[in-house]
């Protein structure tokens, strides 16, 4: 054997093991799509304190409740809320059975693609669209309709499925929190049954951990089988001050972490930030016009004006998407 063979082999073995260990260490680092800066460190430090018994920031496992808005916080909400796109598509699909809609608002504007007129109709028009497309069927039927739609519906600008427009850093954050004993919830102004249809597959959050706007239900019998029917009456608008109400109704515990991106999340963020003991409010700030969208105070969708002021005033964690995330979507899409 060559006299240099053994030393070289040993050296190569050492280097190989060292490289393997380095790769393994990097792959297990938390939040890989977050840049290594003060924002990421604030989250890691909070979780470390929360899970270390004896620390000032320790949070008992039962109290580790983390709540997150969906639109604009966990997935893309521009240029239109995904559930609104779903409702518009449903109006078009149902139009043949409703010939009267050709001359009746707000359906007329939807069918003609007149979004300007639809916007002028405001919340009353939107309420009629939601009532027409989200009620008059069982919860199981609605879930099937949503699942069929979400499996093929695509973002108008990227061409990606809406479920591919989730924010990779936030998906990692959800997983990181769960790995440290936190229970993660979605608290959304969107319809609870819409989000429950696909949230577990997309976010790893089961449907029972979704709080959202909801209509009323009615238990009934159809063809000798028990069903839960969706009614057109509103039971809760889970937006703004309705979010803490929904949290109390469904969760029954005050969250210690809350994440949102808009004024509609303000009261939920306040609720978490002012808890007795450790609390963290996280505001996602849309600053990346290249990889996603840049908007805040003047946006019609996801307006963040009061929430941004409150975050700056009270030192909440403001996540600057351009500065803090090295990746936004599972695969980068907007050039």
Secondary structure as a PSIPRED ss2 file (coil, helix, strand):
# PSIPRED VFORMAT (PSIPRED V4.0)

   1 X C   1.000  0.000  0.000
   2 X C   1.000  0.000  0.000
   3 X C   1.000  0.000  0.000
   4 X C   1.000  0.000  0.000
   5 X H   0.000  1.000  0.000
   6 X H   0.000  1.000  0.000
   7 X H   0.000  1.000  0.000
   8 X H   0.000  1.000  0.000
   9 X H   0.000  1.000  0.000
  10 X H   0.000  1.000  0.000
  11 X H   0.000  1.000  0.000
  12 X H   0.000  1.000  0.000
  13 X H   0.000  1.000  0.000
  14 X H   0.000  1.000  0.000
  15 X H   0.000  1.000  0.000
  16 X H   0.000  1.000  0.000
  17 X H   0.000  1.000  0.000
  18 X H   0.000  1.000  0.000
  19 X H   0.000  1.000  0.000
  20 X H   0.000  1.000  0.000
  21 X H   0.000  1.000  0.000
  22 X H   0.000  1.000  0.000
  23 X H   0.000  1.000  0.000
  24 X H   0.000  1.000  0.000
  25 X H   0.000  1.000  0.000
  26 X H   0.000  1.000  0.000
  27 X H   0.000  1.000  0.000
  28 X C   1.000  0.000  0.000
  29 X C   1.000  0.000  0.000
  30 X C   1.000  0.000  0.000
  31 X C   1.000  0.000  0.000
  32 X C   1.000  0.000  0.000
  33 X C   1.000  0.000  0.000
  34 X E   0.000  0.000  1.000
  35 X C   1.000  0.000  0.000
  36 X C   1.000  0.000  0.000
  37 X C   1.000  0.000  0.000
  38 X H   0.000  1.000  0.000
  39 X H   0.000  1.000  0.000
  40 X H   0.000  1.000  0.000
  41 X H   0.000  1.000  0.000
  42 X H   0.000  1.000  0.000
  43 X H   0.000  1.000  0.000
  44 X H   0.000  1.000  0.000
  45 X H   0.000  1.000  0.000
  46 X H   0.000  1.000  0.000
  47 X H   0.000  1.000  0.000
  48 X H   0.000  1.000  0.000
  49 X H   0.000  1.000  0.000
  50 X H   0.000  1.000  0.000
  51 X C   1.000  0.000  0.000
  52 X C   1.000  0.000  0.000
  53 X C   1.000  0.000  0.000
  54 X C   1.000  0.000  0.000
  55 X C   1.000  0.000  0.000
  56 X C   1.000  0.000  0.000
  57 X C   1.000  0.000  0.000
  58 X C   1.000  0.000  0.000
  59 X C   1.000  0.000  0.000
  60 X C   1.000  0.000  0.000
  61 X H   0.000  1.000  0.000
  62 X H   0.000  1.000  0.000
  63 X H   0.000  1.000  0.000
  64 X C   1.000  0.000  0.000
  65 X E   0.000  0.000  1.000
  66 X E   0.000  0.000  1.000
  67 X E   0.000  0.000  1.000
  68 X E   0.000  0.000  1.000
  69 X C   1.000  0.000  0.000
  70 X C   1.000  0.000  0.000
  71 X E   0.000  0.000  1.000
  72 X C   1.000  0.000  0.000
  73 X C   1.000  0.000  0.000
  74 X C   1.000  0.000  0.000
  75 X E   0.000  0.000  1.000
  76 X C   1.000  0.000  0.000
  77 X C   1.000  0.000  0.000
  78 X C   1.000  0.000  0.000
  79 X C   1.000  0.000  0.000
  80 X C   1.000  0.000  0.000
  81 X C   1.000  0.000  0.000
  82 X H   0.000  1.000  0.000
  83 X H   0.000  1.000  0.000
  84 X H   0.000  1.000  0.000
  85 X H   0.000  1.000  0.000
  86 X H   0.000  1.000  0.000
  87 X H   0.000  1.000  0.000
  88 X H   0.000  1.000  0.000
  89 X H   0.000  1.000  0.000
  90 X H   0.000  1.000  0.000
  91 X H   0.000  1.000  0.000
  92 X H   0.000  1.000  0.000
  93 X H   0.000  1.000  0.000
  94 X H   0.000  1.000  0.000
  95 X H   0.000  1.000  0.000
  96 X H   0.000  1.000  0.000
  97 X H   0.000  1.000  0.000
  98 X C   1.000  0.000  0.000
  99 X H   0.000  1.000  0.000
 100 X H   0.000  1.000  0.000
 101 X H   0.000  1.000  0.000
 102 X H   0.000  1.000  0.000
 103 X H   0.000  1.000  0.000
 104 X C   1.000  0.000  0.000
 105 X C   1.000  0.000  0.000
 106 X C   1.000  0.000  0.000
 107 X H   0.000  1.000  0.000
 108 X H   0.000  1.000  0.000
 109 X H   0.000  1.000  0.000
 110 X H   0.000  1.000  0.000
 111 X H   0.000  1.000  0.000
 112 X H   0.000  1.000  0.000
 113 X C   1.000  0.000  0.000
 114 X C   1.000  0.000  0.000
 115 X H   0.000  1.000  0.000
 116 X H   0.000  1.000  0.000
 117 X H   0.000  1.000  0.000
 118 X H   0.000  1.000  0.000
 119 X H   0.000  1.000  0.000
 120 X H   0.000  1.000  0.000
 121 X H   0.000  1.000  0.000
 122 X H   0.000  1.000  0.000
 123 X H   0.000  1.000  0.000
 124 X H   0.000  1.000  0.000
 125 X H   0.000  1.000  0.000
 126 X H   0.000  1.000  0.000
 127 X H   0.000  1.000  0.000
 128 X H   0.000  1.000  0.000
 129 X H   0.000  1.000  0.000
 130 X H   0.000  1.000  0.000
 131 X H   0.000  1.000  0.000
 132 X H   0.000  1.000  0.000
 133 X H   0.000  1.000  0.000
 134 X H   0.000  1.000  0.000
 135 X C   1.000  0.000  0.000
 136 X C   1.000  0.000  0.000
 137 X C   1.000  0.000  0.000
 138 X E   0.000  0.000  1.000
 139 X H   0.000  1.000  0.000
 140 X H   0.000  1.000  0.000
 141 X H   0.000  1.000  0.000
 142 X H   0.000  1.000  0.000
 143 X H   0.000  1.000  0.000
 144 X H   0.000  1.000  0.000
 145 X H   0.000  1.000  0.000
 146 X H   0.000  1.000  0.000
 147 X H   0.000  1.000  0.000
 148 X H   0.000  1.000  0.000
 149 X H   0.000  1.000  0.000
 150 X H   0.000  1.000  0.000
 151 X C   1.000  0.000  0.000
 152 X C   1.000  0.000  0.000
 153 X C   1.000  0.000  0.000
 154 X E   0.000  0.000  1.000
 155 X C   1.000  0.000  0.000
 156 X C   1.000  0.000  0.000
 157 X C   1.000  0.000  0.000
 158 X C   1.000  0.000  0.000
 159 X C   1.000  0.000  0.000
 160 X C   1.000  0.000  0.000
 161 X E   0.000  0.000  1.000
 162 X H   0.000  1.000  0.000
 163 X H   0.000  1.000  0.000
 164 X H   0.000  1.000  0.000
 165 X C   1.000  0.000  0.000
 166 X E   0.000  0.000  1.000
 167 X E   0.000  0.000  1.000
 168 X H   0.000  1.000  0.000
 169 X H   0.000  1.000  0.000
 170 X H   0.000  1.000  0.000
 171 X H   0.000  1.000  0.000
 172 X H   0.000  1.000  0.000
 173 X H   0.000  1.000  0.000
 174 X H   0.000  1.000  0.000
 175 X H   0.000  1.000  0.000
 176 X H   0.000  1.000  0.000
 177 X H   0.000  1.000  0.000
 178 X H   0.000  1.000  0.000
 179 X H   0.000  1.000  0.000
 180 X C   1.000  0.000  0.000
 181 X C   1.000  0.000  0.000
 182 X C   1.000  0.000  0.000
 183 X E   0.000  0.000  1.000
 184 X E   0.000  0.000  1.000
 185 X E   0.000  0.000  1.000
 186 X E   0.000  0.000  1.000
 187 X E   0.000  0.000  1.000
 188 X E   0.000  0.000  1.000
 189 X E   0.000  0.000  1.000
 190 X E   0.000  0.000  1.000
 191 X E   0.000  0.000  1.000
 192 X H   0.000  1.000  0.000
 193 X H   0.000  1.000  0.000
 194 X H   0.000  1.000  0.000
 195 X H   0.000  1.000  0.000
 196 X H   0.000  1.000  0.000
 197 X C   1.000  0.000  0.000
 198 X C   1.000  0.000  0.000
 199 X H   0.000  1.000  0.000
 200 X H   0.000  1.000  0.000
 201 X H   0.000  1.000  0.000
 202 X H   0.000  1.000  0.000
 203 X H   0.000  1.000  0.000
 204 X C   1.000  0.000  0.000
 205 X C   1.000  0.000  0.000
 206 X C   1.000  0.000  0.000
 207 X H   0.000  1.000  0.000
 208 X H   0.000  1.000  0.000
 209 X H   0.000  1.000  0.000
 210 X E   0.000  0.000  1.000
 211 X E   0.000  0.000  1.000
 212 X E   0.000  0.000  1.000
 213 X E   0.000  0.000  1.000
 214 X E   0.000  0.000  1.000
 215 X E   0.000  0.000  1.000
 216 X E   0.000  0.000  1.000
 217 X E   0.000  0.000  1.000
 218 X E   0.000  0.000  1.000
 219 X E   0.000  0.000  1.000
 220 X E   0.000  0.000  1.000
 221 X E   0.000  0.000  1.000
 222 X E   0.000  0.000  1.000
 223 X C   1.000  0.000  0.000
 224 X C   1.000  0.000  0.000
 225 X E   0.000  0.000  1.000
 226 X E   0.000  0.000  1.000
 227 X E   0.000  0.000  1.000
 228 X E   0.000  0.000  1.000
 229 X E   0.000  0.000  1.000
 230 X E   0.000  0.000  1.000
 231 X E   0.000  0.000  1.000
 232 X E   0.000  0.000  1.000
 233 X E   0.000  0.000  1.000
 234 X E   0.000  0.000  1.000
 235 X E   0.000  0.000  1.000
 236 X E   0.000  0.000  1.000
 237 X C   1.000  0.000  0.000
 238 X C   1.000  0.000  0.000
 239 X C   1.000  0.000  0.000
 240 X C   1.000  0.000  0.000
 241 X C   1.000  0.000  0.000
 242 X H   0.000  1.000  0.000
 243 X H   0.000  1.000  0.000
 244 X H   0.000  1.000  0.000
 245 X H   0.000  1.000  0.000
 246 X H   0.000  1.000  0.000
 247 X H   0.000  1.000  0.000
 248 X H   0.000  1.000  0.000
 249 X H   0.000  1.000  0.000
 250 X H   0.000  1.000  0.000
 251 X C   1.000  0.000  0.000
 252 X C   1.000  0.000  0.000
 253 X C   1.000  0.000  0.000
 254 X C   1.000  0.000  0.000
 255 X C   1.000  0.000  0.000
 256 X C   1.000  0.000  0.000
 257 X E   0.000  0.000  1.000
 258 X E   0.000  0.000  1.000
 259 X E   0.000  0.000  1.000
 260 X E   0.000  0.000  1.000
 261 X C   1.000  0.000  0.000
 262 X C   1.000  0.000  0.000
 263 X H   0.000  1.000  0.000
 264 X H   0.000  1.000  0.000
 265 X H   0.000  1.000  0.000
 266 X H   0.000  1.000  0.000
 267 X H   0.000  1.000  0.000
 268 X H   0.000  1.000  0.000
 269 X H   0.000  1.000  0.000
 270 X H   0.000  1.000  0.000
 271 X H   0.000  1.000  0.000
 272 X H   0.000  1.000  0.000
 273 X H   0.000  1.000  0.000
 274 X C   1.000  0.000  0.000
 275 X C   1.000  0.000  0.000
 276 X C   1.000  0.000  0.000
 277 X C   1.000  0.000  0.000
 278 X C   1.000  0.000  0.000
 279 X C   1.000  0.000  0.000
 280 X E   0.000  0.000  1.000
 281 X E   0.000  0.000  1.000
 282 X E   0.000  0.000  1.000
 283 X E   0.000  0.000  1.000
 284 X E   0.000  0.000  1.000
 285 X E   0.000  0.000  1.000
 286 X E   0.000  0.000  1.000
 287 X E   0.000  0.000  1.000
 288 X C   1.000  0.000  0.000
 289 X C   1.000  0.000  0.000
 290 X C   1.000  0.000  0.000
 291 X C   1.000  0.000  0.000
 292 X C   1.000  0.000  0.000
 293 X C   1.000  0.000  0.000
 294 X E   0.000  0.000  1.000
 295 X E   0.000  0.000  1.000
 296 X C   1.000  0.000  0.000
 297 X C   1.000  0.000  0.000
 298 X C   1.000  0.000  0.000
 299 X C   1.000  0.000  0.000
 300 X C   1.000  0.000  0.000
 301 X C   1.000  0.000  0.000
 302 X C   1.000  0.000  0.000
 303 X C   1.000  0.000  0.000
 304 X C   1.000  0.000  0.000
 305 X C   1.000  0.000  0.000
 306 X H   0.000  1.000  0.000
 307 X H   0.000  1.000  0.000
 308 X H   0.000  1.000  0.000
 309 X H   0.000  1.000  0.000
 310 X H   0.000  1.000  0.000
 311 X H   0.000  1.000  0.000
 312 X H   0.000  1.000  0.000
 313 X H   0.000  1.000  0.000
 314 X H   0.000  1.000  0.000
 315 X C   1.000  0.000  0.000
 316 X C   1.000  0.000  0.000
 317 X E   0.000  0.000  1.000
 318 X E   0.000  0.000  1.000
 319 X E   0.000  0.000  1.000
 320 X E   0.000  0.000  1.000
 321 X H   0.000  1.000  0.000
 322 X H   0.000  1.000  0.000
 323 X H   0.000  1.000  0.000
 324 X H   0.000  1.000  0.000
 325 X E   0.000  0.000  1.000
 326 X C   1.000  0.000  0.000
 327 X C   1.000  0.000  0.000
 328 X C   1.000  0.000  0.000
 329 X E   0.000  0.000  1.000
 330 X C   1.000  0.000  0.000
 331 X C   1.000  0.000  0.000
 332 X C   1.000  0.000  0.000
 333 X C   1.000  0.000  0.000
 334 X C   1.000  0.000  0.000
 335 X C   1.000  0.000  0.000
